[in-house]
């Protein structure tokens, strides 16, 4: 069976301060790597965004969307599907939002004040998808792992920029709570596009971001692109930073990995 590969986590220089590559630069390399499409997920204003916070809301959204729009134009010309998303930050934990568009963002400036519950309810109500990005990542700039299983549709179980053990724990966590799983490269540099890229392999070509959202919610029609060692059983019983579990969402407690 032919499968259609999609990158689900990609940052552009137009809107993400940490990206090294312009949106249009990704198109040819992903086509050459055998991908059918990409989803642009630049950092939103509460994350590592390159968009000035002093601009009026509509101007900020217009500039934020330029990465997607430039990629979309180049992709249409070359034959690579390009879809819109973004990465929303709460500090230690970040979320990939799919299925909503620039028009939706323009009409929701209050998003910057929402907590996890409010964001999830709005995204879910309007047909979007909320996926916790790299939930078990351990980095110098993070002081804890924050888990919110009741206010997400799923987790990014495979992230190319993670250590293998981070992903093993993410996979186990998703299975424990029956959460949908995604895979992505979290790519910031076009020179890294190639066989090591991650993403999702669908049994059919996606005609819209809505088809992606529905497939992930239903947990069918695709495979995760991942090395076997990333989806294996966790090998370490501890983490280097504390884990906080919000279950229910209104109640938080610190837990050990073995308690999940």
N, C-alpha and C positions, 0 to 999 in steps of 0.2 A: 504493500500500500504506500502510495506517495504521501509524504507529510509536508506540511507548510510551516516553516520556521518563523517565529516572531520574537523580536527583542522587546522586552517589557519594561526595561528600566534604563533610561538613557538621558544624559544631560548635555545641554548645548551651551556654547559660550555666550549666546545671546542673552540668556537669563540666569544661568548658574555660575556663581563666582568661581567655583572650583573646576569648571570645565575648561579643557584646553582646545576644544575643537568647535568650529562653527557648524551649525545644523546641516547645511548642504554638503559638508565634507563627508558625512556618514553614508550617504546614499550609495555611491559606487562600491565602497568596500563591503557593505552588507549584501548587496546584490552578488558580488563576487564570492562572498562566503556562503551563498545559497539561501539567504533569507527572503521570505515573501513580504515582510513588513517590519516596522518598528513602531514603538509607542514612545513619544517624547514625554519625559516626566521631569521637567526642570524643578529645581528647588523653589518653593513658594516663598512669600515675603517673610514668613516666620522661620525660614531656614537660611541656607547659604546662597541667598539670592544676590544677583548683581544689579537689581533694579532699585533705583533711589526710593527710599521710604518717604521722601518729601513731596513726591508727585501726587496729584489728585488720583483718586481710585481708578477712574476710567483710563487715565494715561498709564498708570502702573500696569493694569491688565493688558492694555494694548501692547506695551513693551514686553511684558512677560510672555505673551503669546507669539512673539516673533520667531522664537526658536522653532516652534511647531510649524508656523506658517512658512518659514523658509524651507524647512525639511519637506513639508507637504508639496510645495511647488516643485522642488527638485525631484521628489519621489514620483510625482505624477508624470513628469517628463521622462523619467528613466524606467518607470514600471515597478516601483517599490511602494507598497501601501504604507501610509504614515497616519498614525492616530494620535489623539491628544490625551494627556493626563498631567498630573503634577505630583510632587512629593511634599507633603504637609508635615510640619515639624511641631512637636511639643517639647523639644529639648532633647531628652534622652531617647525618646521614641519618635519614629517617623512613619508616615502612612502614604502609600501610593493610592491615589484617587483616579479612578477610571470611569468613563461613561458620561461625564458632564463636560461642558464646553465653555468657551470664552463668554458666551452670552450669559450662562449660568453664573459665572464668577462676577461679571459686571453687575448683576442684580443682587449679589450677596456680599456686600462689604462687611457685614457683621461676622463673617466667617473668622475674622482675625480674633474675635472675642470668644469664640465657642470653645467649650471643653470637648472631651472625647465623645461623650454621650450625644451632645448637640450636633457635632459634626457627623457622627454615624447616622443619626436619625434623619438628617437632611439629605445626606448622600443616598441612603437607602430609600427614602420616600420618593426621591426624584429619579430612581432607577440606576443609580451609580453603584460602584464597587469600591470598598475600602479594605485595603490589604496592608497589614503591618509590614514594613520593610525591615529586612535583616534583624529580626527581633532579639537574637542572642549574640549580636555583635559585641565584642569587647575591645575597646580602644582607649587610648590615653585620654581622650576628650569626653569620655562617657563615665559617669560615676555610678550608674545602676542600669539594670535591665527592668523595663516596665512592661508588664503583660496585661492586656485588656481583652480577654477572650470573648466577652459578651457584647462588645461593641465593634467588632470587625467581621467581615465576611471571610477572611482568611489571612494567611501569612505568606510572605516571601520566604519560602523554605530554602531555596537555593539562591545564593548571591555570590557571584564570581569573586567579589572583593573580600568575602569572608574567609576565615579559617575553616577547614573542613569540619572541625568539631562544632563550631557555631551553627553550621547548617544541619549537622546531625541532631543537635538539640532542637532546632527549629522544626525539623520533620517530626520528631517525637512529640513535641508540644502540639503540633497541628493534628496528629493522629489522636492524641489524648482528648482533644476538644472537638474532634471531627470538623476541623476548619479546612477550607479549601487551601490548596498550596499552589504557589506560582514559582517561577524561576526567572532570574534576570541577571544581566551582566553588571548593572550599576556602572555603566561605562561613561567615562569623562574624556577619553582620549581616543581619537579615531585610529591611532597607530595600534591599538589593542584589538581591533576588529579582526577576527580570524577564527580558527578552529577552537580556540579556548573560550569563545563567547558562549553565554548561556541563553536561556529563553524558554520558549514553549513550542512544541511541535504539534500542530493541529492536523486532524484528519481531513480537513477541508480548508479552502482559502477563506479568510475572514473578509466579509463585505463591509463590515462596520465595527466600530468599537463596541456597539451594543451586542454583537454576536460574541465578542470576547467576554464581556461582562456576564452574559447568560451562561456560557460554557463553564466559566470558573465557578459561578454560583452553583451550578448543577454538578460540578466535579466530573465532567465527562467530555469526551471528544478531543482530548489532548494528552500528551506526555510531557513530563518535565525534562528539559535538557540538563543532564547532570552526570557527573562521574559517580560510579557505584559507591565509592567511599564517602560521598557526601550524604547519602540517604541511608547509610547503615546505622546500626544501633550506636548511641553515644558511648564514647570510650572513657570519658572523664566524669566523675561524680560531683565535681565542684565547678564553680565559676570564679573568676578573679574579681568580680564586682557583685554586689548583692542583687537579688531578684525580688521584685515587688509585684505581687499578684492582686489585681483588682477583680474580685469575684465575691459578691456582685460588684458592679461598677462603683457603687457608693462606698465600698469598704475595701481598704487596702491592708495587706499584711506581708511582711517579709517572709520568704520561704527558702528552703534549700531545694536544689534541683531535684532531689529524690522525692520531694513532696508533690511534684506535679503528676 
